[in-house]
Amino acid sequence: MIFRHGDYNKDSYRCRTLIIGTGAGGSVAGALLAEQGHDVIMLEEGAYHTADSFVASVGASLSHLYRNHGVSPFFGTPPVNFLEACCVGGGTVVNGALLWRPEPYVLAQWKQTHGLQGYDYADLERHFKTIEKDLHVETQKLDPVRDLNSLLIKQGAEQLGWKAVPVPRAALNCSNLNRCMAGCPTGAKQSALQTYLPRALAKGVRLFTACRAVKVKHSQGIAHEVIAEVKSNGRARRIIIHFDHLIVAGGAVQTPFLLRRSGISKMAGTGIQFNYSLKMAARFDRAVYAEKSSPFTIQVQEFLNDGLIINVSQFNTLYLALALTHYSNEVVNRVMDNQDQFALYIGFMSSLSHAHLINVCNNIPVVWYRQNRHDFERIKTTLRRMAALLFKSGVIEIYLPLAVNRPVCSMAELEDLLTKIKPGLVDLVTVHVMSACPMGTNPQRSVVDPWGRVWGMKNVVVCDASILPSCFGESPQETIMAFAHEVMGRQIERSRS
C-alpha cells in the first residue's frame, strides 16, 4: 500500500520495523524483511514517481527528483554541490545505473583497519551475484556508428596504453535516451522502483511517501517512535509512528542529521567523505551525435589506485549547457551551434577532504568542509589526465570545469591555465557521499557496529552509504546493497534466535 499526500487519516501508526529511506540500502532492507514476514513501514521524504511520469522535460524532472531542486552545497572553498535525490527509490532513480563491485583491496583494508569480519570480498561475493541477477546487470555492446563518443575514447586510451573497460549497468534493454539523471521513462534502468520496492510492496509493506522523519524518540538505549511530518491539502501536520525496530537509510547526509538531532549519536556526520566529480565538454574534429549514443559505456581505470576513474557521460542539450555555466553567452551559443561535435566526460576523484554537519539553518542539515591541501594539486592532475586522453582521442577543444571564458586546444594551453588558476575557481560537484556513520568494532572511531547497530542503541540500525568506512573512487551502489544484504541477513538471523 502506498500512502500519498491525502491518505494519512490517522495521527499514529504502528509496525514491527520502520525503515526511513527507500534508496539502495532501504529498498533492499524493506524487500528482505517483508519477504520474511515482517510487518514493515517504509518512510520516504520525497514523492512517488513512476517511470511514465519521467516524460516531462529534463529540467522539470531534475526539479522534482532532487533535494532543493538540485542545489545542496557543501560549504567551503570552493563550494561543492551535492546532487542529492529526494524521491521514492532515492539515488537509484537518478544515477547512471553503474553497478561496480568494490575492489578487493578496499574491502581488505576495511577489514584490517575497522575490524569488519564477514565483509571481505569472498564473504560478499554471494551478495554481489544476487544483486547483479536481481538488477539484470550487463555490459552494453558498442555500436560502431552510434557510440563514437565512447569508441574514440577507448581508442585514445589504447594509444596511451591506458586501461579502458566496458561498464556494467543495471539497465535492461536500454533505449539510449540519455535521461538517466532525470529518471528513466522506459523503466529500463533497474532502480529500486523497478526491483526491490515492488517486491516489498507485494509482501504488504506500507510505503509512506512525502513523509519526513523529524525526530526519533528513545529512552534507555531503545528507540520507540518517530515523529514525522506530512503535508495534506497544502498544510503540514505531524504523525507518530511506533515500532519495535528502526532502520535508518536516508543517505549520508540525512541519516547522520536525524541521528544527531535526535540525540542518538554525537559522532554521526563528523567524518563525511566524498568523491569529486569533474565534468568536461569536449569538441571533436567530427560529428559524434552523442545525444543518440549509449550512456556510460566505457570507463578508463588506468588511475584507479590513485582514486580516479574517467567515464563517458550522458549527453543532451541541457547537460551540455550545465557544463558551461562559467562561460559567456557568446561562448555557449557557439557551442550550441556545433553541439553535434560535442560529448561530455566526467572524472570521479576520491577526495582527501572530510566534511561535517552543522545543525543550523531552520533544522536543515548544513555541511561544511575544508579542502585538504593536497586535493587542489590532485584536481589539476586529474584535469591533465582527462585532457591528455581527450586530445589523443581526436578532441580539438576542451571546456573545463573552471571559472574561465575560453576552451583549451592543447596541453600547452592547459598547463598555462593551471599555473594561474586558484582553488576557488574550480566547479566541483559530488554525487557519491559516504562514511558519515562508519561501521567498525571500536565505538570511539565508528558509529555502528558490524551488525549495523548504532553504538549504545539496542534497536536502531543504519543501512545506507553512511556505514561504508571510507570513500573510494567507484559508484558505491552495489557496495551499499551488498552491505544491506549482509546487515539484514544478520538482523533476520538474530530475530530467529
GUSESE-86979 format. One record per residue (C-alpha): x, y negated, z. Coordinates in nm, 2 decimals, padded with zeros to 4 digits. Each point is the difference from the previous one (the first is absolute). Layout:
> X  Y  Z
...
end
This chain:
> 00.00  00.00  00.00
> 00.13  -00.34  -00.10
> -00.10  -00.30  00.21
> 00.01  -00.34  -00.18
> -00.09  -00.35  00.11
> -00.37  00.04  00.09
> 00.02  00.36  00.13
> 00.12  -00.07  00.36
> -00.33  00.02  00.18
> 00.14  00.10  00.34
> 00.23  -00.18  00.25
> 00.20  00.31  00.09
> 00.10  00.33  -00.16
> 00.18  00.31  00.11
> 00.23  00.26  -00.16
> 00.25  00.26  00.10
> 00.28  -00.17  -00.20
> 00.02  -00.36  -00.13
> 00.24  -00.07  -00.28
> 00.08  -00.36  -00.07
> 00.12  -00.04  -00.36
> -00.07  00.20  -00.32
> 00.33  -00.02  -00.19
> 00.26  00.26  -00.06
> 00.02  00.11  00.37
> -00.36  -00.06  00.11
> -00.16  00.18  -00.29
> 00.21  00.31  00.05
> -00.08  00.00  00.37
> -00.37  -00.04  -00.07
> -00.02  00.28  -00.25
> 00.21  00.25  00.21
> -00.19  -00.07  00.32
> -00.35  00.01  -00.16
> 00.09  00.33  -00.18
> 00.07  00.14  00.35
> -00.35  -00.10  00.12
> 00.09  -00.31  00.19
> -00.25  -00.28  00.03
> 00.18  -00.29  -00.16
> -00.07  -00.37  -00.06
> 00.24  -00.18  -00.23
> 00.01  -00.38  00.03
> 00.12  -00.22  -00.28
> 00.03  -00.38  00.01
> -00.03  -00.03  -00.38
> -00.29  00.07  -00.23
> -00.08  00.31  -00.19
> 00.07  -00.03  -00.37
> -00.06  00.29  -00.24
> 00.19  00.05  -00.32
> -00.27  -00.14  -00.22
> 00.02  -00.33  00.19
> 00.35  -00.06  -00.12
> -00.11  -00.11  -00.34
> 00.01  -00.37  00.12
> 00.29  -00.22  -00.10
> 00.34  00.08  00.15
> -00.01  -00.33  00.18
> -00.34  00.07  00.16
> 00.11  00.35  00.10
> 00.32  -00.13  00.16
> -00.21  -00.24  00.21
> -00.24  00.28  00.11
> 00.25  00.27  00.08
> 00.28  -00.18  00.18
> 00.01  -00.17  00.34
> -00.01  -00.38  -00.03
> -00.04  00.03  -00.38
> 00.35  00.14  -00.02
> 00.18  -00.27  00.20
> 00.13  00.14  00.33
> 00.35  -00.15  00.05
> 00.28  00.12  00.23
> 00.13  -00.33  00.12
> 00.37  -00.07  -00.04
> 00.25  -00.12  -00.25
> -00.10  00.08  -00.26
> -00.36  00.10  00.08
> -00.09  00.35  -00.11
> -00.35  00.05  -00.12
> -00.15  00.33  00.12
> -00.26  00.14  -00.24
> -00.22  00.17  00.25
> -00.31  00.20  -00.11
> -00.33  -00.06  00.19
> -00.25  00.25  -00.14
> -00.12  00.35  00.05
> 00.29  00.22  -00.11
> 00.26  -00.26  00.09
> 00.32  -00.02  -00.19
> -00.07  00.32  -00.20
> -00.26  -00.20  -00.19
> 00.23  -00.28  -00.11
> 00.34  00.16  -00.04
> 00.15  00.16  -00.31
> -00.07  00.36  00.10
> 00.37  00.08  00.03
> 00.04  00.31  00.22
> 00.36  00.06  00.10
> 00.12  00.25  00.25
> 00.25  -00.17  00.24
> 00.36  00.09  -00.06
> 00.11  00.29  00.23
> 00.28  -00.21  00.15
> -00.26  -00.26  00.12
> -00.19  00.27  00.20
> 00.33  00.15  00.13
> 00.10  -00.34  00.12
> -00.33  -00.05  00.18
> 00.03  00.34  00.16
> 00.35  -00.08  00.12
> -00.05  -00.36  00.11
> -00.36  00.02  00.13
> -00.03  00.37  00.10
> -00.28  00.08  -00.24
> -00.01  00.38  00.02
> -00.24  00.15  -00.26
> 00.03  -00.30  -00.24
> 00.30  00.09  -00.21
> -00.04  00.09  -00.37
> -00.04  00.37  00.05
> -00.28  -00.06  00.26
> -00.19  -00.25  -00.21
> 00.04  00.17  -00.34
> -00.33  00.20  00.05
> -00.17  -00.34  00.05
> 00.16  -00.15  -00.31
> -00.13  00.29  -00.21
> -00.35  -00.03  00.15
> -00.01  -00.38  -00.06
> 00.13  00.04  -00.36
> -00.27  00.26  -00.07
> -00.28  -00.21  00.17
> 00.10  -00.31  -00.20
> 00.08  00.17  -00.33
> 00.35  -00.14  -00.01
> 00.19  00.03  -00.33
> 00.24  -00.19  -00.22
> -00.14  -00.17  -00.31
> 00.16  00.07  -00.34
> 00.13  -00.31  -00.18
> -00.16  -00.09  -00.33
> 00.27  -00.10  -00.25
> -00.22  -00.29  -00.14
> -00.21  -00.11  00.30
> 00.27  00.02  00.27
> 00.28  -00.21  -00.15
> 00.04  -00.20  00.33
> 00.09  00.33  00.18
> 00.20  00.17  -00.28
> 00.22  -00.30  -00.06
> 00.09  -00.02  00.38
> 00.06  00.38  00.00
> 00.24  -00.04  -00.29
> 00.17  -00.30  00.16
> 00.06  00.20  00.32
> 00.14  00.29  -00.20
> 00.24  -00.23  -00.18
> 00.12  -00.13  00.34
> 00.02  00.35  00.14
> -00.27  -00.07  00.26
> -00.25  00.25  00.13
> -00.35  -00.06  -00.13
> -00.28  00.24  00.09
> -00.37  00.04  -00.09
> -00.24  -00.12  00.27
> -00.24  00.25  00.17
> -00.34  -00.17  00.03
> -00.34  00.09  00.15
> -00.18  -00.10  -00.32
> -00.22  00.27  -00.17
> -00.05  -00.08  -00.37
> 00.12  -00.36  00.03
> -00.15  -00.23  -00.27
> 00.29  -00.24  00.01
> -00.21  -00.31  00.09
> 00.28  -00.16  00.21
> -00.25  -00.09  00.28
> 00.15  00.21  00.28
> 00.04  -00.30  00.24
> -00.36  -00.10  -00.06
> -00.16  00.34  00.05
> -00.03  00.27  -00.26
> -00.34  -00.03  -00.19
> 00.02  00.35  -00.14
> 00.06  00.18  00.32
> 00.32  00.15  -00.14
> 00.21  -00.12  00.28
> -00.03  00.26  00.28
> -00.04  -00.25  00.28
> -00.17  00.08  00.33
> -00.32  -00.11  -00.16
> 00.03  00.30  -00.24
> 00.15  00.26  00.23
> 00.01  00.01  00.38
> -00.29  -00.24  00.07
> -00.26  00.20  -00.20
> 00.11  00.31  00.18
> -00.05  -00.17  00.34
> -00.34  -00.14  -00.10
> -00.11  00.34  -00.12
> 00.07  00.14  00.35
> -00.22  -00.26  00.17
> 00.25  -00.28  00.08
> -00.17  -00.34  00.06
> 00.19  -00.27  -00.18
> -00.05  -00.35  00.15
> 00.10  -00.26  -00.27
> 00.05  -00.38  00.04
> 00.05  00.08  00.37
> 00.31  -00.14  00.17
> 00.14  00.15  00.32
> 00.06  -00.29  00.24
> 00.12  00.17  00.32
> 00.05  00.34  00.15
> -00.13  00.04  00.36
> 00.20  00.23  00.22
> 00.09  00.09  00.36
> 00.25  00.23  00.17
> 00.15  00.11  -00.33
> -00.33  00.09  -00.17
> -00.17  -00.20  -00.27
> -00.38  00.03  00.00
> -00.15  -00.26  -00.22
> 00.07  -00.25  -00.29
> -00.17  -00.33  -00.03
> -00.05  -00.07  -00.37
> -00.15  -00.29  -00.20
> -00.24  00.05  -00.29
> -00.18  -00.25  -00.22
> -00.36  00.03  -00.08
> -00.21  -00.26  -00.19
> 00.29  -00.24  00.01
> 00.03  00.02  00.38
> 00.27  00.17  00.20
> -00.08  00.22  00.30
> 00.18  00.25  00.21
> -00.06  00.37  00.05
> 00.16  00.25  00.23
> 00.12  00.34  -00.11
> 00.06  00.26  00.28
> 00.23  00.29  -00.07
> 00.21  00.28  00.16
> 00.30  -00.04  -00.24
> 00.13  -00.30  -00.19
> 00.21  00.00  -00.32
> 00.14  -00.33  -00.11
> 00.09  -00.02  -00.37
> -00.04  -00.36  -00.09
> 00.34  -00.05  -00.16
> 00.34  -00.13  00.11
> -00.13  -00.35  00.10
> -00.36  00.05  00.11
> 00.07  00.31  00.21
> 00.27  -00.15  00.22
> -00.21  -00.32  00.03
> -00.29  00.19  00.13
> 00.22  00.20  00.25
> 00.16  -00.32  00.12
> -00.31  -00.21  00.04
> -00.17  00.30  00.18
> 00.29  00.02  00.25
> 00.09  00.35  -00.11
> 00.36  -00.05  -00.12
> 00.23  -00.29  00.04
> 00.25  00.15  -00.23
> -00.24  00.03  -00.29
> 00.09  -00.23  -00.29
> 00.34  -00.10  00.14
> 00.21  00.17  -00.27
> -00.19  -00.01  -00.32
> 00.21  00.10  -00.31
> -00.09  -00.05  -00.36
> 00.11  00.02  -00.36
> 00.06  -00.31  -00.21
> -00.17  00.00  -00.34
> 00.18  -00.19  -00.28
> -00.18  -00.04  -00.33
> 00.14  -00.10  -00.33
> -00.17  -00.10  -00.32
> 00.21  00.12  -00.30
> -00.03  -00.10  -00.36
> 00.12  00.26  -00.25
> 00.13  -00.06  -00.35
> -00.31  00.17  -00.14
> -00.37  00.04  00.09
> -00.05  00.27  00.27
> -00.37  -00.05  00.07
> 00.04  00.08  00.37
> -00.37  -00.05  00.08
> -00.08  00.32  -00.19
> 00.28  00.20  00.16
> -00.01  00.26  00.27
> 00.08  -00.18  00.34
> 00.27  00.12  00.24
> 00.15  00.27  -00.22
> 00.38  -00.04  00.05
> 00.20  -00.07  00.31
> 00.37  -00.07  00.01
> 00.15  00.16  00.31
> 00.37  -00.06  -00.06
> 00.02  -00.22  00.31
> -00.25  00.20  00.22
> 00.26  00.05  00.27
> 00.05  -00.38  00.02
> -00.38  -00.04  00.06
> -00.08  -00.11  -00.36
> -00.23  00.14  -00.26
> -00.11  -00.16  -00.33
> -00.34  00.07  -00.14
> -00.19  -00.08  -00.32
> -00.30  -00.20  00.13
> -00.35  -00.03  -00.13
> -00.07  -00.29  -00.23
> -00.28  -00.23  -00.10
> -00.04  -00.38  -00.06
> -00.08  -00.08  00.37
> 00.29  00.21  00.14
> 00.24  -00.17  -00.25
> -00.13  -00.34  00.11
> 00.05  00.09  00.37
> 00.36  00.08  -00.08
> 00.05  -00.35  -00.14
> -00.14  -00.21  00.29
> 00.32  -00.20  00.04
> 00.02  -00.10  -00.37
> -00.14  -00.31  -00.17
> -00.32  00.01  -00.21
> 00.21  -00.05  -00.31
> 00.21  00.32  00.08
> -00.31  00.20  00.10
> -00.18  -00.10  -00.33
> 00.30  00.11  -00.20
> 00.01  00.33  00.17
> -00.37  00.06  -00.05
> 00.03  -00.08  -00.37
> 00.25  00.29  -00.02
> -00.14  00.24  00.26
> 00.00  00.30  -00.23
> 00.38  -00.01  00.03
> -00.01  00.00  00.38
> 00.00  00.27  00.27
> 00.02  -00.01  00.38
> 00.26  00.18  00.21
> 00.02  00.02  00.38
> 00.28  00.08  00.24
> -00.09  00.14  00.34
> 00.28  -00.07  00.24
> 00.01  00.11  00.36
> 00.04  -00.30  00.23
> 00.25  -00.01  00.28
> -00.22  -00.27  00.16
> -00.25  00.07  00.28
> -00.32  -00.18  00.06
> -00.22  -00.02  00.31
> -00.36  -00.10  00.08
> -00.10  -00.33  00.17
> -00.34  00.01  00.16
> -00.12  -00.35  -00.09
> -00.22  -00.18  -00.26
> -00.36  00.09  00.10
> 00.06  00.37  00.07
> 00.15  00.05  -00.35
> 00.33  00.19  00.00
> 00.29  -00.22  -00.10
> 00.33  00.16  -00.11
> 00.33  -00.17  00.03
> 00.34  00.12  -00.12
> 00.36  -00.12  -00.01
> 00.18  00.11  -00.31
> 00.30  00.22  00.06
> 00.31  -00.19  -00.10
> 00.09  00.29  -00.25
> -00.33  00.01  -00.17
> 00.05  -00.31  -00.21
> 00.31  00.14  -00.16
> -00.18  00.33  -00.05
> -00.28  -00.18  -00.17
> 00.25  -00.16  -00.24
> 00.16  00.34  -00.06
> -00.35  00.14  -00.08
> -00.06  -00.28  -00.25
> 00.33  00.08  -00.17
> -00.07  00.37  -00.03
> -00.35  -00.06  -00.13
> 00.12  -00.25  -00.25
> 00.29  00.22  -00.12
> -00.26  00.28  -00.06
> -00.24  -00.23  -00.19
> 00.27  -00.16  -00.22
> 00.13  00.35  -00.09
> -00.36  00.10  -00.10
> -00.05  -00.28  -00.26
> -00.13  -00.28  00.22
> 00.09  -00.35  -00.13
> -00.16  -00.21  00.29
> -00.05  00.07  00.37
> -00.23  -00.21  00.22
> 00.13  00.04  00.35
> -00.19  -00.01  00.33
> 00.18  -00.32  00.08
> -00.12  -00.36  00.03
> 00.16  -00.10  -00.33
> -00.15  -00.12  -00.32
> 00.19  00.19  -00.27
> 00.07  00.36  -00.09
> 00.34  00.15  -00.02
> 00.12  00.15  -00.32
> 00.33  00.16  00.10
> 00.18  00.14  00.31
> 00.23  -00.31  -00.01
> -00.31  -00.23  00.03
> -00.12  00.21  00.29
> 00.33  -00.01  00.18
> 00.01  -00.38  -00.03
> -00.35  -00.03  00.14
> 00.07  00.24  00.29
> 00.29  -00.22  00.11
> -00.24  -00.29  00.05
> -00.32  00.16  00.13
> -00.09  -00.02  00.37
> -00.20  00.26  00.21
> -00.31  -00.22  00.02
> -00.04  00.00  -00.38
> -00.05  00.38  -00.03
> -00.36  00.11  -00.06
> -00.04  00.31  00.22
> -00.30  00.24  00.03
> -00.04  00.32  00.20
> -00.25  00.28  -00.04
> 00.17  00.26  00.21
> 00.00  -00.08  00.38
> 00.10  00.26  00.26
> 00.14  00.07  00.34
> -00.23  -00.22  00.21
> -00.08  00.28  00.24
> 00.29  00.24  -00.06
> -00.01  00.36  00.10
> 00.26  00.14  00.23
> 00.08  00.20  00.31
> 00.13  -00.30  00.20
> -00.28  -00.23  00.13
> 00.25  -00.28  00.04
> 00.06  00.00  -00.38
> -00.33  00.12  -00.14
> -00.37  -00.07  00.02
> -00.13  00.35  -00.07
> 00.12  00.35  00.09
> 00.05  00.28  -00.26
> -00.37  00.09  00.03
> -00.09  -00.35  -00.10
> -00.13  -00.10  00.35
> 00.07  -00.35  00.13
> 00.23  00.02  00.29
> -00.20  -00.04  00.33
> -00.33  00.08  -00.17
> -00.16  00.35  00.01
> -00.24  -00.03  -00.29
> 00.13  -00.27  -00.24
> 00.18  00.12  -00.31
> 00.15  -00.21  -00.28
> 00.00  00.14  -00.35
> 00.12  -00.24  -00.27
> 00.31  -00.17  -00.14
> 00.07  -00.14  00.35
> 00.14  00.32  00.13
> 00.27  00.05  -00.26
> 00.32  -00.07  00.20
> 00.17  -00.21  -00.27
> -00.04  -00.16  -00.34
> 00.12  00.19  -00.31
> -00.01  -00.11  -00.36
> -00.28  00.22  -00.15
> -00.37  -00.05  00.02
> -00.09  00.16  00.34
> -00.35  00.13  -00.08
> 00.09  00.37  -00.03
> 00.21  -00.03  00.32
> -00.29  -00.16  00.19
> -00.23  00.27  -00.12
> 00.24  00.28  00.09
> 00.05  -00.15  00.35
> -00.38  -00.02  00.03
> -00.04  00.36  -00.09
> 00.26  00.10  00.26
> -00.14  -00.23  00.27
> -00.36  00.12  -00.06
> 00.11  00.36  -00.01
> 00.16  -00.04  00.35
> -00.31  -00.18  00.13
> -00.23  00.27  -00.13
> 00.21  00.27  00.15
> 00.00  -00.18  00.34
> -00.38  -00.03  -00.01
> -00.02  00.38  -00.04
> 00.22  00.08  00.29
end
